[in-house]
Amino acid sequence: MSRKRVVVTSASGVQSRAVITALAAAGHDVAGLTRGGEKAALVQAAGAAAVVADPLRPDKLAAALEGAQVVVFTPPVDYRPGVREALAEALALAARSAGVGRLILNSGAYAFEIYDRPVSATLRAVREILGSSGVPLTVLHSTVYMENLLGPWAQEGLAHGRLAYPLPADVKVSWISHRTLGAAVAAAADRQDGEGETYLLGGRQALTLCEVADVLARHLGRQVVAEAMSPDAFAAVLHGHLNPPAAQGVADYYRAVARFPDALAHSDLARLGVQAEALEDWASRQPWSLAR
């Protein structure tokens, strides 16, 4: 591994902070882009130098990317028309101007190829924009994050012995943790090749919702019953925590999972030389204070 200067966008987000921690642990010189304010402290605590930059100003952004061998871009959970695409356009221009060696797209979700809802369509558009930038691109798609089980919408049910989640009972998903995501991004940054490569990041096992409930039950010390809720019901729950377009977009993702039930049951982590964290191990290091 050679030490690289790596710049991480949207650096105060939970996924980006996990990426920063892994990159810093691997010995890289990491900078995290932020709009400033209190978010800069989160970036620094994760292990990166906080750099204030406007992500929609290619000229200002290019200055922040100077000297970067790798830039990691994580699109925000924002499905309003044109938002993600505008960020990708600005980054593509800035990366090319700054002479960046490689872009890594951490899409944060799987981009279903024939699904036209914004949750996937915007990711495909971002991928195309960055892929046309002239800067080598590696794409990392993810399945479903274990950390979703820590959300207040899940914790409330777990406190009453229920795991309510918008997955059909018979669908297997290769759940992934943020820690594994960080390891995967660090491995991709270390590779000398990988231009044009796409990887699906998943966990060690593909599990049904009932199997996930069994794992959580062992760590909560009580029976947990899995309940496959509808995406519409999930959207209604999320409206208390996300803005309406974001809540609808997340619900649309699970509509796609039901439509393409085998899409998230595997992982390409072996191609990156990364071993995924098992759900059992992830669960063992969570406090579960709200669910008890």
SEMARNU-992162 format. One line per 3 residues: number of its first residue (from 1); their letters; for each residue x, y, z of N, C-alpha, C, O. Coordinates in steps of 0.001 Angstrom, whole numbers, plus 500000, padded with zeros to 6 digits. Example, Ala and Ser with C-alpha at 12.3 -4.5 7.8 and 13.67 -1.06 7.14 Angstrom:
1) AS) 513190:494310:507800:512300:495500:507800:513200:496700:507800:514236:496681:508465  512850:497750:507080:513670:498940:507140:512900:500030:507870:513409:501138:508039
This chain:
1) MSR) 500841:498814:500000:500000:500000:500000:500877:501237:500000:501759:501375:500848  500642:502142:499051:501348:503413:499031:500444:504494:499598:499242:504516:499337  501028:505381:500368:500259:506457:500998:499712:507383:499916:500461:507832:499049
4) KRV) 498441:507664:499960:497792:508530:498976:497073:509673:499685:496683:509571:500849  496916:510756:498943:496028:511807:499415:494636:511470:498890:494418:511393:497681  493699:511269:499815:492335:510887:499461:491383:511956:499988:491441:512326:501161
7) VVT) 490515:512443:499124:489515:513428:499522:488145:512746:499528:487774:512063:498573  487411:512939:500604:486094:512327:500780:485041:513434:500794:485136:514373:501585  484045:513325:499925:482981:514323:499883:481898:513999:500904:481865:512902:501461
10) SAS) 481006:514969:501147:479911:514782:502125:480462:514148:503393:479900:513189:503922  481582:514707:503875:482418:513998:504831:481818:513858:506217:482274:513019:506994  480811:514651:506554:480238:514545:507892:479145:513489:507991:478666:513210:509091
13) GVQ) 478738:512892:506870:477725:511847:506887:478236:510570:507526:479446:510362:507613  477335:509718:507971:477754:508514:508700:478538:507556:507812:479506:506950:508271  478144:507409:506558:478900:506538:505670:480284:507103:505415:481277:506379:505485
16) SRA) 480356:508394:505119:481651:509007:504815:482589:508966:506008:483796:508795:505844  482040:509123:507215:482909:509059:508391:483485:507653:508590:484627:507504:509025  482698:506631:508272:483229:505268:508328:484320:505077:507281:485316:504399:507535
19) VIT) 484136:505666:506120:485141:505599:505059:486415:506317:505485:487516:505805:505284  486268:507500:506072:487434:508265:506525:488229:507476:507556:489456:507406:507481  487531:506885:508517:488210:506126:509564:489026:504981:508978:490156:504738:509402
22) ALA) 488452:504277:508001:489167:503151:507380:490356:503638:506563:491426:503030:506609  490188:504716:505823:491283:505245:505013:492425:505741:505893:493595:505505:505592  492082:506429:506980:493115:506918:507894:493852:505756:508549:495071:505799:508713
25) AAG) 493100:504708:508928:493727:503531:509539:494659:502829:508568:495630:502195:508979  494361:502943:507265:495216:502334:506244:496445:503178:505930:497287:502777:505128  496549:504339:506555:497744:505156:506402:497665:506249:505370:498682:506862:505045
28) HDV) 496488:506513:504847:496346:507549:503823:496209:508934:504452:495805:509071:505607  496548:509938:503682:496362:511336:504050:494952:511719:503606:494706:511880:502411  494030:511867:504545:492619:512005:504214:492131:513421:504500:492392:513977:505566
31) AGL) 491425:513989:503541:490749:515272:503717:489264:515051:503504:488865:514297:502616  488444:515705:504314:487000:515565:504188:486369:516891:503844:486569:517884:504542  485600:516908:502758:484950:518134:502335:483686:518378:503154:482886:517468:503373
34) TRG) 483524:519600:503594:482371:519972:504403:482010:521425:504112:482821:522191:503592  480792:521783:504455:480371:523180:504311:480773:524006:505521:480477:525199:505572  481438:523401:506496:481916:524119:507661:480984:523991:508850:480105:523128:508870
37) GEK) 481174:524843:509833:480348:524807:511023:480653:523609:511908:481787:523132:511951  479630:523122:512616:479815:522006:513539:480197:520725:512822:480793:519837:513431  479864:520605:511530:480169:519380:510800:481666:519159:510649:482113:518020:510515
40) AAL) 482444:520231:510669:483894:520091:510553:484458:519269:511708:485393:518490:511521  483886:519443:512904:484364:518681:514061:484110:517187:513886:484927:516369:514311  482981:516819:513262:482691:515410:513007:483718:514818:512047:484157:513681:512219
43) VQA) 484093:515589:511046:485081:515130:510067:486427:514908:510738:487084:513894:510503  486833:515849:511568:488123:515731:512254:488136:514560:513224:489144:513865:513356  487018:514343:513901:486940:513231:514854:487046:511882:514151:487516:510908:514740
46) AGA) 486612:511822:512894:486694:510575:512134:488105:510290:511645:488420:509151:511302  488969:511318:511606:490357:511097:511222:490824:511837:509990:491864:511501:509422  490062:512853:509560:490427:513600:508355:490605:515079:508674:490067:515593:509655
49) AAV) 491365:515741:507828:491424:517195:507878:490167:517738:507224:489817:517326:506119  489483:518659:507892:488252:519226:507348:488595:520349:506372:489341:521270:506703  488039:520256:505169:488258:521269:504141:486905:521850:503753:486015:521122:503312
52) VAD) 486754:523143:503916:485492:523799:503582:485460:524099:502092:486366:524744:501564  484427:523635:501421:484301:523858:499975:482834:523765:499588:482073:522989:500166  482448:524566:498601:481095:524516:498051:481056:523425:496994:481724:523558:495969
55) PLR) 480295:522343:497204:480311:521219:496257:479686:521535:494911:479789:520734:493983  479033:522695:494784:478421:523068:493510:479236:524110:492750:478809:524578:491695  480410:524479:493275:481290:525448:492616:482530:524720:492111:483468:524503:492878
58) PDK) 482553:524332:490818:483697:523568:490313:485039:524240:490537:486030:523557:490798  485097:525574:490440:486375:526264:490634:486866:526135:492065:488035:525823:492293  485981:526374:493038:486359:526235:494441:486635:524776:494787:487540:524473:495564
61) LAA) 485860:523894:494212:486018:522470:494477:487347:521963:493929:488011:521148:494570  487742:522441:492743:489010:522007:492150:490182:522356:493055:491122:521572:493184  490134:523528:493684:491208:523927:494592:491303:522965:495770:492396:522647:496237
64) ALE) 490143:522503:496247:490125:521570:497380:490626:520184:496985:491065:519416:497840  490564:519864:495700:490973:518537:495229:492421:518486:494744:492910:517415:494385  493102:519608:494727:494480:519631:494245:495341:518622:495005:495330:518566:496235
67) GAQ) 496084:517831:494236:496996:516864:494833:496361:515552:495231:497050:514666:495737  495057:515402:495017:494375:514164:495422:494585:513072:494390:494318:513273:493206  495061:511921:494833:495134:510761:493944:493786:510074:493825:493473:509476:492795
70) VVV) 492976:510162:494899:491671:509500:494921:490649:510454:495535:490930:511139:496519  489457:510485:494935:488335:511221:495515:487167:510252:495655:486805:509561:494702  486580:510205:496850:485437:509337:497133:484182:510201:497181:484085:511123:497990
73) FTP) 483224:509897:496309:481990:510671:496233:480819:509829:496705:480563:508753:496165  480101:510323:497722:478894:509681:498212:477722:510615:497968:477639:511660:498614  476808:510280:497056:475659:511160:496805:474768:511259:498037:474614:510279:498766
76) PVD) 474184:512417:498278:473290:512557:499427:471988:511807:499194:471631:511481:498061  471281:511540:500299:469957:510915:500199:468968:512031:499846:468191:512486:500686  469017:512449:498607:468202:513570:498135:467746:513248:496719:468549:513241:495786
79) YRP) 466457:512984:496565:465943:512526:495276:465163:513609:494541:464416:513314:493608  465335:514862:494959:464711:515949:494207:465363:516041:492827:466558:515777:492691  464594:516411:491809:465123:516415:490436:466405:517245:490310:466443:518421:490674
82) GVR) 467441:516606:489791:468674:517297:489446:469672:517516:490552:470789:517954:490274  469326:517232:491803:470230:517540:492907:471504:516699:492839:472609:517242:492856  471355:515398:492763:472531:514526:492717:473332:514741:491433:474563:514730:491440
85) EAL) 472608:514937:490339:473287:515139:489053:474127:516410:489066:475232:516422:488524  473617:517487:489681:474372:518744:489733:475658:518580:490541:476705:519108:490165  475575:517853:491641:476780:517595:492430:477801:516783:491638:479000:517056:491697
88) AEA) 477324:515787:490899:478226:514961:490099:478861:515772:488969:480045:515601:488675  478085:516648:488336:478622:517493:487262:479741:518393:487796:480799:518514:487180  479494:519016:488939:480510:519895:489515:481767:519118:489886:482884:519584:489664
91) LAL) 481574:517925:490454:482728:517110:490838:483504:516651:489614:484735:516668:489623  482807:516244:488565:483484:515786:487346:484368:516887:486774:485515:516635:486406  483840:518104:486698:484619:519231:486188:485821:519524:487086:486934:519730:486602
94) AAR) 485586:519540:488386:486642:519862:489334:487730:518798:489341:488917:519123:489370  487333:517527:489316:488313:516436:489350:489196:516446:488113:490404:516227:488190  488575:516703:486980:489366:516776:485742:490328:517964:485784:491489:517839:485393
97) SAG) 489852:519100:486252:490690:520293:486334:491841:520120:487315:492943:520613:487074  491591:519419:488426:492610:519250:489461:493563:518098:489181:494529:517905:489920  493307:517326:488124:494175:516194:487801:494063:515037:488767:495049:514352:489040
100) VGR) 492857:514815:489290:492631:513703:490220:492923:512374:489529:492587:512192:488359  493550:511447:490253:493941:510169:489655:492802:509189:489490:492758:508438:488515  491861:509191:490457:490747:508244:490383:489559:508747:491189:489721:509373:492236
103) LIL) 488378:508469:490691:487140:508707:491415:486586:507378:491891:486608:506391:491155  486092:507347:493114:485358:506195:493631:483953:506668:493955:483766:507557:494786  482972:506078:493303:481576:506383:493587:481064:505395:494618:480882:504214:494324
106) NSG) 480833:505887:495834:480157:505093:496858:478680:505429:496756:478222:506415:497333  477938:504614:496025:476555:504979:495710:475633:504887:496916:474559:505489:496918  476036:504139:497947:475214:504017:499142:474047:503067:499010:473369:502774:499995
109) AYA) 473804:502584:497810:472683:501674:497547:472951:500995:496214:473883:501354:495494  472140:500033:495904:472250:499353:494614:471453:500128:493567:470321:500537:493826  472030:500328:492406:471325:501017:491312:470666:499963:490429:471303:499398:489539
112) FEI) 469401:499706:490679:468679:498733:489868:468623:499252:488423:468177:500372:488171  469079:498425:487492:469330:498914:486143:468069:499212:485346:468099:500078:484472  466975:498535:485613:465758:498771:484830:464636:499273:485736:463466:498945:485541
115) YDR) 465015:500063:486716:464053:500621:487667:464113:502134:487515:465171:502734:487704  462998:502750:487178:463004:504152:486783:462679:505134:487900:462582:506334:487644  462512:504668:489114:462270:505584:490209:463556:506344:490551:464648:505826:490316
118) PVS) 463450:507576:491108:464636:508400:491360:465712:507733:492198:466896:508004:492000  465328:506864:493134:466324:506239:493998:467393:505502:493193:468553:505467:493604  467025:504917:492060:467998:504235:491197:468375:505064:489976:469533:505069:489558
121) ATL) 467400:505763:489404:467667:506535:488186:468716:507616:488423:469558:507866:487561  468667:508258:489590:469660:509296:489865:471056:508703:490038:472046:509318:489643  471137:507510:490629:472443:506860:490769:473019:506488:489412:474218:506644:489182
124) RAV) 472181:506000:488517:472670:505672:487182:473146:506932:486461:474145:506903:485741  472425:508041:486658:472829:509302:486034:474164:509782:486603:475031:510231:485854  474330:509690:487913:475596:510080:488540:476738:509224:488022:477818:509729:487716
127) REI) 476496:507946:487929:477523:507021:487423:477937:507393:486001:479121:507359:485665  476967:507744:485175:477268:508114:483791:478045:509421:483729:478993:509547:482954  477647:510397:484545:478342:511683:484554:479803:511515:484974:480707:512030:484315
130) LGS) 480027:510797:486065:481393:510597:486535:482193:509726:485576:483390:509937:485384  481523:508745:484977:482214:507879:484024:482629:508590:482757:483523:508129:482048  481984:509721:482463:482313:510505:481265:483259:511656:481581:483529:512489:480715
133) SGV) 483760:511712:482799:484581:512848:483220:485989:512819:482655:486665:513847:482619  486436:511650:482214:487822:511504:481796:488723:511065:482927:489901:510784:482707  488187:511003:484139:488933:510520:485300:488535:509065:485545:487342:508764:485585
136) PLT) 489493:508157:485710:489139:506750:485958:488161:506609:487124:488307:507263:488157  487162:505744:486938:486076:505609:487917:485930:504168:488377:485926:503243:487564  485810:503985:489691:485429:502712:490294:484086:502925:490995:483904:503910:491710
139) VLH) 483152:502002:490788:481799:502141:491335:481561:501081:492410:481780:499889:492188  481109:501541:493577:480779:500644:494672:479301:500804:495017:478875:501848:495511  478529:499755:494750:477130:499726:495149:477012:498933:496451:477813:498033:496704
142) STV) 476031:499259:497264:475815:498526:498512:474427:497901:498536:473542:498287:497772  474255:496937:499420:472979:496222:499528:472066:496961:500510:471407:497928:500129  472022:496521:501758:471256:497173:502825:472173:497249:504042:472869:496285:504361
145) YME) 472172:498389:504716:473093:498583:505832:472536:498045:507146:471369:498255:507477  473393:497350:507885:473024:496882:509215:472640:498045:510114:471777:497901:510980  473271:499194:509917:472991:500364:510755:471547:500838:510628:471066:501568:511494
148) NLL) 470849:500440:509568:469429:500771:509470:468640:500193:510645:467599:500725:511029  469147:499108:511203:468475:498465:512332:468603:499273:513621:467957:498962:514621  469445:500316:513592:469596:501188:514752:468713:502423:514646:468640:503212:515588
151) GPW) 468043:502600:513511:467185:503759:513328:466016:503736:514293:465579:502665:514715  465501:504920:514648:464379:504965:515602:463158:504198:515120:462393:503675:515930  462968:504127:513792:461829:503367:513256:461953:501874:513547:460945:501175:513653
154) AQE) 463210:501373:513678:463423:499964:514015:463499:499752:515517:462984:498759:516031  464143:500683:516231:464351:500527:517672:463037:500462:518444:462910:499698:519401  462076:501253:518031:460792:501252:518732:460126:499882:518671:459591:499397:519667
157) GLA) 460165:499257:517482:459590:497926:517364:460374:496889:518144:459788:496015:518782  461708:496980:518098:462537:496013:518804:462304:496076:520308:462406:495063:521000  461993:497256:520806:461704:497392:522234:460482:496579:522640:460299:496264:523816
160) HGR) 459650:496242:521662:458452:495437:521926:458541:494053:521277:457529:493378:521087  459777:493641:520937:459979:492302:520412:459582:492127:518960:459286:491011:518533  459570:493216:518183:459192:493146:516775:460286:493751:515907:460813:494821:516214
163) LAY) 460623:493065:514829:461504:493632:513814:460639:493905:512587:460421:493021:511758  460155:495128:512485:459322:495523:511353:460214:496184:510310:460854:497201:510580  460250:495598:509117:461151:496103:508077:460536:495789:506716:459872:494763:506574
166) PLP) 460740:496649:505707:460058:496463:504416:460756:495483:503472:461102:495830:502343  460953:494271:503947:461509:493208:503119:460549:492018:503123:460082:491612:504187  460248:491455:501956:459422:490246:501916:460070:489121:502721:461295:489019:502778
169) ADV) 459262:488294:503329:459762:487276:504246:460725:486295:503592:461626:485779:504254  460544:486029:502286:461369:485017:501625:462568:485596:500896:463303:484848:500251  462792:486899:500974:463913:487529:500265:465157:487503:501141:465116:487899:502306
172) KVS) 466257:487037:500573:467538:487030:501279:468350:488263:500870:468460:488591:499689  468905:488924:501861:469724:490117:501629:471074:489931:502302:471159:489451:503432  472114:490313:501599:473471:490254:502131:473770:491586:502832:474405:492469:502257
175) WIS) 473306:491716:504074:473431:492972:504819:474894:493345:505036:475733:492473:505261  475202:494642:504969:476574:495122:505118:476641:496180:506209:475686:496931:506407  477758:496245:506914:477953:497262:507942:478752:498429:507389:479440:498298:506377
178) HRT) 478660:499563:508053:479476:500722:507669:480968:500416:507807:481785:500911:507031  481312:499596:508799:482728:499232:508966:483223:498487:507735:484332:498736:507264  482413:497581:507215:482802:496851:506003:482855:497781:504802:483742:497653:503959
181) LGA) 481922:498708:504715:481972:499703:503647:483298:500442:503671:483942:500594:502633  483715:500904:504845:484990:501609:504942:486152:500763:504458:487024:501248:503736  486167:499489:504858:487236:498594:504428:487232:498414:502915:488293:498338:502296
184) AVA) 486042:498347:502316:485934:498172:500869:486443:499398:500121:487148:499267:499120  486092:500581:500598:486578:501805:499951:488094:501901:500076:488773:502265:499116  488627:501580:501243:490076:501612:501428:490768:500633:500489:491817:500948:499926
187) AAA) 490188:499448:500317:490767:498462:499400:490713:498959:497963:491668:498781:497207  489597:499584:497580:489480:500120:496221:490483:501237:495988:491037:501356:494895  490720:502057:497008:491687:503146:496878:493100:502624:496709:493928:503273:496069
190) DRQ) 493388:501456:497275:494732:500872:497201:495016:500201:495870:496175:500000:495508  493966:499853:495138:494168:499107:493899:494831:499976:492845:494558:501171:492731  495706:499346:492080:496357:500055:490979:495524:499997:489710:495692:500809:488800
193) DGE) 494616:499014:489666:493736:498903:488505:492323:499230:488978:492162:499961:489956  491314:498718:488320:489942:498910:488768:489177:499945:487982:488002:500184:488261  489820:500573:486995:489094:501558:486202:487919:500895:485495:488073:499871:484829
196) GET) 486759:501487:485649:485565:500951:485015:484951:499778:485739:483949:499227:485281  485531:499378:486870:485022:498230:487616:483833:498643:488496:483788:499756:489019  482881:497727:488644:481733:497920:489525:481652:496754:490495:481767:495596:490096
199) YLL) 481455:497062:491766:481391:496040:492801:480099:496200:493599:479690:497320:493906  479464:495091:493929:478338:495096:494854:478872:494717:496229:479414:493627:496415  478716:495615:497181:479211:495383:498534:478101:494795:499390:477069:495425:499617
202) GGR) 478332:493589:499854:477371:492914:500719:478074:492317:501913:479277:492507:502094  477329:491596:502729:477878:491028:503943:478381:489613:503769:478541:489119:502652  478625:488972:504898:479190:487624:504875:478149:486576:504524:478470:485529:503963
205) QAL) 476875:486872:504865:475796:485921:504608:474583:486647:504048:474352:487818:504350  473820:485947:503239:472519:486450:502793:471472:485888:503738:471368:484671:503894  470696:486759:504369:469765:486364:505417:468351:486828:505108:468154:487896:504528
208) TLC) 467365:486022:505496:465978:486470:505459:465726:487367:506667:466545:487437:507583  464598:488043:506660:464259:488915:507778:464110:488111:509070:464476:488589:510144  463580:486906:508972:463448:486049:510161:464817:485681:510721:464992:485621:511938
211) EVA) 465774:485438:509859:467125:485104:510314:467798:486306:510962:468547:486155:511928  467537:487494:510439:468042:488711:511076:467427:488863:512464:468130:489189:513421  466118:488628:512579:465439:488728:513867:466026:487760:514887:466151:488098:516063
214) DVL) 466386:486564:514446:466982:485571:515347:468325:486054:515895:468630:485856:517071  469118:486686:515037:470406:487218:515480:470192:488315:516524:470849:488328:517565  469272:489230:516237:469020:490321:517175:468460:489800:518492:468775:490334:519556
217) ARH) 467640:488768:518428:467060:488202:519643:468145:487720:520599:468027:487886:521813  469191:487130:520055:470273:486625:520907:470964:487761:521655:471450:487561:522768  471012:488942:521059:471712:490057:521694:470791:490917:522543:471256:491651:523415
220) LGR) 469503:490834:522297:468543:491552:523125:468077:490717:524307:467523:491246:525271  468305:489405:524229:467890:488527:525321:466399:488302:525391:465861:488021:526462  465724:488424:524262:464276:488182:524214:463895:487741:522809:464668:487916:521867
223) QVV) 462737:487183:522674:462248:486787:521362:461988:488032:520513:461451:489030:520994  462379:487951:519247:462104:489018:518286:461375:488394:517107:461878:487455:516490  460206:488906:516793:459393:488400:515701:459545:489324:514493:459387:490539:514607
226) AEA) 459847:488746:513357:460001:489528:512131:458639:489844:511531:457765:488980:511459  458468:491097:511099:457240:491529:510448:457599:492242:509153:458248:493288:509169  457175:491671:508039:457450:492277:506732:456430:493392:506495:455279:493125:506150
229) MSP) 456852:494621:506680:455938:495740:506484:455954:496172:505022:456901:495873:504296  454928:496860:504597:454862:497316:503210:455717:498564:503032:455912:499314:503989  456236:498804:501817:456975:500046:501570:456149:501290:501864:456691:502295:502325
232) DAF) 454831:501238:501602:453974:502391:501912:453972:502681:503412:454067:503836:503827  453865:501633:504217:453890:501814:505665:455250:502329:506128:455335:503140:507050  456307:501853:505485:457653:502307:505831:457823:503787:505500:458408:504538:506280
235) AAV) 457310:504203:504339:457378:505613:503960:456671:506477:504995:457160:507550:505347  455524:506015:505484:454778:506775:506486:455595:506926:507770:455591:507989:508391  456291:505865:508164:457141:505926:509352:458296:506897:509134:458632:507680:510022
238) LHG) 458902:506843:507948:460069:507677:507662:459729:509156:507570:460598:510007:507760  458479:509467:507282:458101:510871:507154:458373:511662:508428:458504:512885:508385  458456:510980:509543:458778:511670:510792:460255:511936:510969:460656:512640:511896
241) HLN) 461084:511368:510070:462535:511477:510220:463227:512044:508984:464324:512592:509094  462608:511922:507809:463184:512416:506565:462166:513305:505867:460970:513238:506152  462652:514148:504940:461709:514940:504161:460938:514015:503219:461421:512925:502913
244) PPA) 459761:514415:502754:458910:513511:501968:459586:512891:500743:459430:511688:500532  460338:513656:499913:460986:513000:498762:461989:511926:499179:462090:510883:498534  462727:512182:500255:463701:511193:500722:462999:509962:501269:463405:508836:500983
247) AQG) 461950:510168:502051:461200:509037:502608:460605:508183:501491:460649:506954:501547  460050:508841:500482:459464:508103:499363:460538:507370:498578:460325:506243:498131  461693:508006:498407:462780:507372:497669:463294:506119:498352:463547:505105:497701
250) VAD) 463448:506192:499670:463895:505014:500418:462865:503899:500310:463224:502737:500119  461593:504242:500430:460546:503234:500284:460570:502621:498887:460342:501421:498732  460842:503431:497879:460935:502922:496511:462057:501895:496360:461949:500955:495572
253) YYR) 463129:502086:497121:464230:501124:497069:463743:499734:497459:464110:498739:496834  462919:499676:498493:462429:498374:498949:461345:497821:498037:461134:496609:497989  460660:498693:497315:459767:498200:496265:460581:497479:495190:460156:496450:494665
256) AVA) 461747:498025:494870:462610:497389:493871:463157:496063:494375:463278:495109:493607  463489:495995:495665:463990:494728:496227:462938:493638:496079:463266:492499:495748  461678:493978:496321:460604:492991:496165:460434:492598:494706:460099:491454:494401
259) RFP) 460660:493533:493817:460510:493261:492380:461668:492432:491835:461482:491624:490925  462860:492630:492390:464058:491896:491951:464647:491180:493164:465679:491607:493682  464023:490113:493624:464339:489518:494928:465728:488912:495055:466196:488696:496173
262) DAL) 466395:488633:493956:467727:488032:494049:468852:489051:493932:470024:488683:494011  468520:490321:493745:469527:491327:493412:470526:491576:494536:471690:491873:494268  470090:491460:495795:470942:491846:496926:471413:490651:497745:471785:490798:498909
265) AHS) 471397:489472:497137:471730:488256:497880:473191:487844:497740:473582:486796:498253  474004:488648:497056:475404:488262:496879:476300:489466:497116:475823:490563:497405  477603:489249:496992:478578:490306:497261:479822:490085:496412:480199:488952:496114
268) DLA) 480453:491202:496028:481708:491144:495267:482917:491480:496134:483990:491769:495603  482766:491449:497447:483865:491854:498321:485110:491004:498141:486226:491497:498309  484936:489736:497801:486104:488866:497616:487008:489395:496518:488226:489232:496588
271) RLG) 486436:490020:495512:487235:490595:494425:488105:491743:494914:489140:492045:494320  487679:492384:496006:488468:493464:496596:489400:492961:497697:490165:493741:498265  489341:491672:497998:490173:491125:499061:489712:491521:500452:490522:491588:501376
274) VQA) 488404:491787:500616:487858:492232:501889:486930:491158:502448:486117:490588:501720  487058:490889:503742:486137:489976:504403:485092:490803:505136:485429:491685:505926  483837:490517:504872:482753:491298:505465:482574:490956:506938:482852:489840:507377
277) EAL) 482106:491935:507678:481717:491717:509063:480385:490972:509084:479453:491332:508365  480304:489942:509903:479058:489188:510034:478055:489971:510867:478441:490758:511730  476758:489757:510609:475718:490429:511378:475866:490109:512862:475665:490982:513707
280) EDW) 476211:488879:513182:476392:488474:514580:477459:489334:515252:477269:489793:516378  478579:489552:514564:479665:490349:515139:479269:491822:515241:479570:492492:516229  478596:492308:514213:478131:493698:514251:477180:493904:515421:477311:494874:516168
283) ASR) 476224:492994:515582:475231:493128:516644:475876:493088:518024:475393:493729:518958  476966:492335:518153:477603:492186:519462:478263:493471:519936:478515:493628:521130  478546:494395:519022:479194:495642:519448:478234:496836:519481:478674:497982:519577
286) QPW) 476933:496573:519401:475935:497637:519507:475382:497722:520923:475225:496692:521578  475083:498930:521414:474570:499035:522783:473134:498559:522950:472773:498046:524009  472314:498721:521924:470901:498315:521941:470148:498915:523138:469188:498324:523633
289) SLA) 470587:500077:523588:469982:500663:524788:468518:501034:524566:467690:500848:525458  468196:501554:523390:466825:501973:523133:465872:500787:522952:464669:500891:523193  466444:499657:522520:465586:498504:522228:465354:497622:523445:464593:496656:523382
292) R) 466009:497951:524551:465855:497091:525748:464809:497661:526693:464545:497079:527746
